[in-house]
Amino acid sequence: MTATERGEISVYFLAAPEDRDVCEAIREHLAPVVKSSKVPIEISSDFEAEIGMDVNQHRQKLLDADIVLALISSD
């Protein structure tokens, strides 16, 4: 199913725990785009997985994402 068919765009941050601050900074910079977009934009990351949450369900967000931002760093 495409983003148009779902009615939203899904973005997923894939990064090491040490890069959490970088992901949050990118999310802040994207905030105006998310707010002004005619199509809803959902941003998810590994950092939002809660204790006790079904890992497979959360992993599916990564697999279904329209855009995956993979941050690769020395960490």
N, CA, C and O atoms as a GROMACS GRO file, in nm:
protein
  300
    1MET      N    1   0.085  -0.117   0.000
    1MET     CA    2   0.000   0.000   0.000
    1MET      C    3   0.090   0.124   0.000
    1MET      O    4   0.183   0.134   0.080
    2THR      N    5   0.063   0.216  -0.088
    2THR     CA    6   0.144   0.337  -0.099
    2THR      C    7   0.099   0.442   0.003
    2THR      O    8  -0.008   0.432   0.063
    3ALA      N    9   0.184   0.543   0.019
    3ALA     CA   10   0.152   0.651   0.112
    3ALA      C   11   0.022   0.720   0.072
    3ALA      O   12  -0.058   0.757   0.158
    4THR      N   13   0.001   0.737  -0.057
    4THR     CA   14  -0.121   0.801  -0.106
    4THR      C   15  -0.244   0.719  -0.071
    4THR      O   16  -0.346   0.774  -0.031
    5GLU      N   17  -0.233   0.587  -0.085
    5GLU     CA   18  -0.346   0.501  -0.051
    5GLU      C   19  -0.376   0.503   0.099
    5GLU      O   20  -0.492   0.496   0.140
    6ARG      N   21  -0.270   0.511   0.181
    6ARG     CA   22  -0.287   0.515   0.327
    6ARG      C   23  -0.331   0.653   0.373
    6ARG      O   24  -0.392   0.666   0.479
    7GLY      N   25  -0.301   0.754   0.295
    7GLY     CA   26  -0.337   0.890   0.334
    7GLY      C   27  -0.237   0.955   0.426
    7GLY      O   28  -0.267   1.058   0.486
    8GLU      N   29  -0.118   0.897   0.439
    8GLU     CA   30  -0.014   0.956   0.522
    8GLU      C   31   0.123   0.912   0.472
    8GLU      O   32   0.136   0.816   0.397
    9ILE      N   33   0.224   0.985   0.515
    9ILE     CA   34   0.363   0.950   0.484
    9ILE      C   35   0.428   0.905   0.614
    9ILE      O   36   0.418   0.972   0.716
   10SER      N   37   0.493   0.791   0.609
   10SER     CA   38   0.557   0.735   0.726
   10SER      C   39   0.709   0.748   0.714
   10SER      O   40   0.769   0.705   0.615
   11VAL      N   41   0.770   0.809   0.817
   11VAL     CA   42   0.915   0.828   0.822
   11VAL      C   43   0.966   0.754   0.945
   11VAL      O   44   0.906   0.761   1.053
   12TYR      N   45   1.079   0.683   0.929
   12TYR     CA   46   1.135   0.607   1.041
   12TYR      C   47   1.282   0.642   1.056
   12TYR      O   48   1.358   0.636   0.960
   13PHE      N   49   1.322   0.679   1.180
   13PHE     CA   50   1.463   0.703   1.212
   13PHE      C   51   1.524   0.573   1.261
   13PHE      O   52   1.476   0.512   1.356
   14LEU      N   53   1.631   0.531   1.195
   14LEU     CA   54   1.704   0.411   1.235
   14LEU      C   55   1.844   0.457   1.277
   14LEU      O   56   1.922   0.502   1.194
   15ALA      N   57   1.874   0.445   1.406
   15ALA     CA   58   2.000   0.499   1.457
   15ALA      C   59   2.040   0.430   1.586
   15ALA      O   60   1.958   0.368   1.654
   16ALA      N   61   2.167   0.441   1.617
   16ALA     CA   62   2.219   0.388   1.743
   16ALA      C   63   2.168   0.474   1.858
   16ALA      O   64   2.140   0.592   1.840
   17PRO      N   65   2.157   0.415   1.977
   17PRO     CA   66   2.111   0.492   2.092
   17PRO      C   67   2.194   0.618   2.117
   17PRO      O   68   2.142   0.719   2.166
   18GLU      N   69   2.323   0.613   2.083
   18GLU     CA   70   2.409   0.729   2.102
   18GLU      C   71   2.371   0.847   2.011
   18GLU      O   72   2.412   0.960   2.035
   19ASP      N   73   2.294   0.820   1.907
   19ASP     CA   74   2.254   0.924   1.812
   19ASP      C   75   2.113   0.977   1.836
   19ASP      O   76   2.056   1.044   1.750
   20ARG      N   77   2.059   0.947   1.951
   20ARG     CA   78   1.923   0.992   1.982
   20ARG      C   79   1.909   1.144   1.971
   20ARG      O   80   1.810   1.194   1.918
   21ASP      N   81   2.009   1.218   2.023
   21ASP     CA   82   2.002   1.364   2.018
   21ASP      C   83   2.000   1.416   1.875
   21ASP      O   84   1.931   1.514   1.845
   22VAL      N   85   2.073   1.350   1.786
   22VAL     CA   86   2.073   1.390   1.645
   22VAL      C   87   1.935   1.368   1.584
   22VAL      O   88   1.885   1.452   1.510
   23CYS      N   89   1.874   1.255   1.616
   23CYS     CA   90   1.739   1.226   1.565
   23CYS      C   91   1.638   1.329   1.614
   23CYS      O   92   1.552   1.374   1.539
   24GLU      N   93   1.650   1.366   1.741
   24GLU     CA   94   1.558   1.466   1.796
   24GLU      C   95   1.579   1.602   1.730
   24GLU      O   96   1.483   1.675   1.706
   25ALA      N   97   1.704   1.636   1.699
   25ALA     CA   98   1.731   1.763   1.630
   25ALA      C   99   1.671   1.762   1.489
   25ALA      O  100   1.614   1.862   1.446
   26ILE      N  101   1.683   1.650   1.419
   26ILE     CA  102   1.624   1.640   1.285
   26ILE      C  103   1.472   1.650   1.295
   26ILE      O  104   1.409   1.716   1.213
   27ARG      N  105   1.414   1.584   1.395
   27ARG     CA  106   1.268   1.590   1.414
   27ARG      C  107   1.222   1.734   1.437
   27ARG      O  108   1.119   1.776   1.384
   28GLU      N  109   1.299   1.811   1.515
   28GLU     CA  110   1.266   1.951   1.539
   28GLU      C  111   1.272   2.033   1.409
   28GLU      O  112   1.187   2.119   1.386
   29HIS      N  113   1.372   2.006   1.326
   29HIS     CA  114   1.384   2.077   1.199
   29HIS      C  115   1.272   2.040   1.102
   29HIS      O  116   1.232   2.120   1.018
   30LEU      N  117   1.221   1.918   1.114
   30LEU     CA  118   1.112   1.874   1.027
   30LEU      C  119   0.975   1.919   1.077
   30LEU      O  120   0.877   1.911   1.003
   31ALA      N  121   0.966   1.966   1.200
   31ALA     CA  122   0.837   2.003   1.259
   31ALA      C  123   0.755   2.100   1.174
   31ALA      O  124   0.636   2.077   1.157
   32PRO      N  125   0.815   2.207   1.118
   32PRO     CA  126   0.734   2.295   1.034
   32PRO      C  127   0.680   2.226   0.909
   32PRO      O  128   0.568   2.255   0.865
   33VAL      N  129   0.757   2.135   0.853
   33VAL     CA  130   0.712   2.060   0.735
   33VAL      C  131   0.596   1.970   0.772
   33VAL      O  132   0.496   1.962   0.700
   34VAL      N  133   0.608   1.902   0.886
   34VAL     CA  134   0.503   1.812   0.933
   34VAL      C  135   0.374   1.890   0.959
   34VAL      O  136   0.265   1.846   0.922
   35LYS      N  137   0.387   2.006   1.023
   35LYS     CA  138   0.269   2.087   1.055
   35LYS      C  139   0.200   2.144   0.932
   35LYS      O  140   0.078   2.155   0.929
   36SER      N  141   0.279   2.182   0.831
   36SER     CA  142   0.220   2.247   0.713
   36SER      C  143   0.185   2.151   0.600
   36SER      O  144   0.126   2.192   0.500
   37SER      N  145   0.220   2.026   0.613
   37SER     CA  146   0.194   1.928   0.507
   37SER      C  147   0.045   1.901   0.491
   37SER      O  148  -0.028   1.888   0.590
   38LYS      N  149   0.000   1.893   0.367
   38LYS     CA  150  -0.140   1.858   0.340
   38LYS      C  151  -0.165   1.711   0.367
   38LYS      O  152  -0.277   1.670   0.397
   39VAL      N  153  -0.059   1.631   0.356
   39VAL     CA  154  -0.067   1.488   0.384
   39VAL      C  155  -0.006   1.465   0.522
   39VAL      O  156   0.107   1.509   0.547
   40PRO      N  157  -0.076   1.398   0.613
   40PRO     CA  158  -0.019   1.374   0.745
   40PRO      C  159   0.114   1.299   0.736
   40PRO      O  160   0.129   1.207   0.656
   41ILE      N  161   0.209   1.339   0.818
   41ILE     CA  162   0.340   1.275   0.823
   41ILE      C  163   0.358   1.217   0.962
   41ILE      O  164   0.349   1.289   1.062
   42GLU      N  165   0.384   1.087   0.968
   42GLU     CA  166   0.410   1.019   1.095
   42GLU      C  167   0.558   0.988   1.104
   42GLU      O  168   0.615   0.928   1.013
   43ILE      N  169   0.622   1.029   1.213
   43ILE     CA  170   0.764   1.003   1.234
   43ILE      C  171   0.778   0.907   1.351
   43ILE      O  172   0.727   0.932   1.460
   44SER      N  173   0.849   0.796   1.327
   44SER     CA  174   0.871   0.695   1.430
   44SER      C  175   1.020   0.665   1.440
   44SER      O  176   1.099   0.702   1.352
   45SER      N  177   1.057   0.598   1.548
   45SER     CA  178   1.196   0.555   1.564
   45SER      C  179   1.203   0.443   1.666
   45SER      O  180   1.105   0.412   1.734
   46ASP      N  181   1.320   0.381   1.675
   46ASP     CA  182   1.342   0.278   1.776
   46ASP      C  183   1.330   0.335   1.916
   46ASP      O  184   1.301   0.262   2.010
   47PHE      N  185   1.353   0.464   1.930
   47PHE     CA  186   1.352   0.527   2.062
   47PHE      C  187   1.212   0.534   2.122
   47PHE      O  188   1.197   0.560   2.241
   48GLU      N  189   1.110   0.511   2.041
   48GLU     CA  190   0.973   0.518   2.089
   48GLU      C  191   0.919   0.383   2.133
   48GLU      O  192   0.806   0.374   2.183
   49ALA      N  193   0.997   0.278   2.116
   49ALA     CA  194   0.952   0.145   2.159
   49ALA      C  195   0.945   0.143   2.312
   49ALA      O  196   1.043   0.172   2.380
   50GLU      N  197   0.830   0.110   2.362
   50GLU     CA  198   0.808   0.110   2.507
   50GLU      C  199   0.834  -0.028   2.565
   50GLU      O  200   0.823  -0.129   2.495
   51ILE      N  201   0.866  -0.032   2.692
   51ILE     CA  202   0.886  -0.160   2.760
   51ILE      C  203   0.756  -0.239   2.755
   51ILE      O  204   0.649  -0.186   2.786
   52GLY      N  205   0.767  -0.364   2.717
   52GLY     CA  206   0.651  -0.451   2.707
   52GLY      C  207   0.579  -0.444   2.573
   52GLY      O  208   0.486  -0.521   2.549
   53MET      N  209   0.622  -0.354   2.487
   53MET     CA  210   0.559  -0.340   2.355
   53MET      C  211   0.597  -0.459   2.266
   53MET      O  212   0.709  -0.510   2.275
   54ASP      N  213   0.506  -0.503   2.184
   54ASP     CA  214   0.532  -0.612   2.092
   54ASP      C  215   0.640  -0.569   1.993
   54ASP      O  216   0.618  -0.479   1.912
   55VAL      N  217   0.755  -0.633   2.000
   55VAL     CA  218   0.869  -0.596   1.916
   55VAL      C  219   0.836  -0.611   1.769
   55VAL      O  220   0.873  -0.526   1.688
   56ASN      N  221   0.767  -0.716   1.732
   56ASN     CA  222   0.732  -0.738   1.591
   56ASN      C  223   0.640  -0.629   1.538
   56ASN      O  224   0.652  -0.587   1.424
   57GLN      N  225   0.548  -0.585   1.621
   57GLN     CA  226   0.457  -0.478   1.580
   57GLN      C  227   0.535  -0.349   1.557
   57GLN      O  228   0.510  -0.277   1.460
   58HIS      N  229   0.628  -0.320   1.646
   58HIS     CA  230   0.709  -0.198   1.630
   58HIS      C  231   0.802  -0.211   1.510
   58HIS      O  232   0.817  -0.115   1.435
   59ARG      N  233   0.863  -0.327   1.490
   59ARG     CA  234   0.951  -0.350   1.376
   59ARG      C  235   0.875  -0.332   1.244
   59ARG      O  236   0.933  -0.290   1.144
   60GLN      N  237   0.748  -0.363   1.244
   60GLN     CA  238   0.667  -0.348   1.123
   60GLN      C  239   0.661  -0.203   1.077
   60GLN      O  240   0.649  -0.176   0.958
   61LYS      N  241   0.668  -0.108   1.173
   61LYS     CA  242   0.670   0.034   1.138
   61LYS      C  243   0.792   0.065   1.051
   61LYS      O  244   0.783   0.141   0.955
   62LEU      N  245   0.906   0.004   1.085
   62LEU     CA  246   1.026   0.022   1.005
   62LEU      C  247   1.007  -0.036   0.866
   62LEU      O  248   1.040   0.028   0.766
   63LEU      N  249   0.953  -0.156   0.858
   63LEU     CA  250   0.935  -0.223   0.730
   63LEU      C  251   0.832  -0.154   0.642
   63LEU      O  252   0.843  -0.159   0.519
   64ASP      N  253   0.733  -0.090   0.702
   64ASP     CA  254   0.627  -0.023   0.626
   64ASP      C  255   0.658   0.123   0.594
   64ASP      O  256   0.584   0.186   0.519
   65ALA      N  257   0.765   0.177   0.649
   65ALA     CA  258   0.796   0.319   0.631
   65ALA      C  259   0.819   0.354   0.484
   65ALA      O  260   0.880   0.279   0.408
   66ASP      N  261   0.769   0.472   0.447
   66ASP     CA  262   0.793   0.523   0.312
   66ASP      C  263   0.935   0.578   0.301
   66ASP      O  264   0.998   0.568   0.195
   67ILE      N  265   0.984   0.635   0.410
   67ILE     CA  266   1.119   0.693   0.415
   67ILE      C  267   1.188   0.641   0.541
   67ILE      O  268   1.134   0.652   0.651
   68VAL      N  269   1.307   0.584   0.525
   68VAL     CA  270   1.388   0.541   0.638
   68VAL      C  271   1.513   0.628   0.639
   68VAL      O  272   1.591   0.628   0.544
   69LEU      N  273   1.532   0.701   0.748
   69LEU     CA  274   1.652   0.781   0.766
   69LEU      C  275   1.748   0.700   0.852
   69LEU      O  276   1.733   0.692   0.973
   70ALA      N  277   1.848   0.640   0.788
   70ALA     CA  278   1.947   0.560   0.859
   70ALA      C  279   2.066   0.648   0.891
   70ALA      O  280   2.139   0.691   0.802
   71LEU      N  281   2.084   0.675   1.019
   71LEU     CA  282   2.197   0.758   1.062
   71LEU      C  283   2.313   0.664   1.096
   71LEU      O  284   2.304   0.581   1.187
   72ILE      N  285   2.420   0.679   1.023
   72ILE     CA  286   2.537   0.597   1.042
   72ILE      C  287   2.648   0.686   1.096
   72ILE      O  288   2.689   0.782   1.031
   73SER      N  289   2.697   0.651   1.214
   73SER     CA  290   2.799   0.732   1.277
   73SER      C  291   2.909   0.643   1.333
   73SER      O  292   2.901   0.520   1.323
   74SER      N  293   3.008   0.704   1.390
   74SER     CA  294   3.116   0.626   1.450
   74SER      C  295   3.070   0.548   1.572
   74SER      O  296   3.136   0.453   1.614
   75ASP      N  297   2.958   0.587   1.629
   75ASP     CA  298   2.904   0.515   1.745
   75ASP      C  299   2.835   0.388   1.699
   75ASP      O  300   2.783   0.312   1.781
   0.00000   0.00000   0.00000
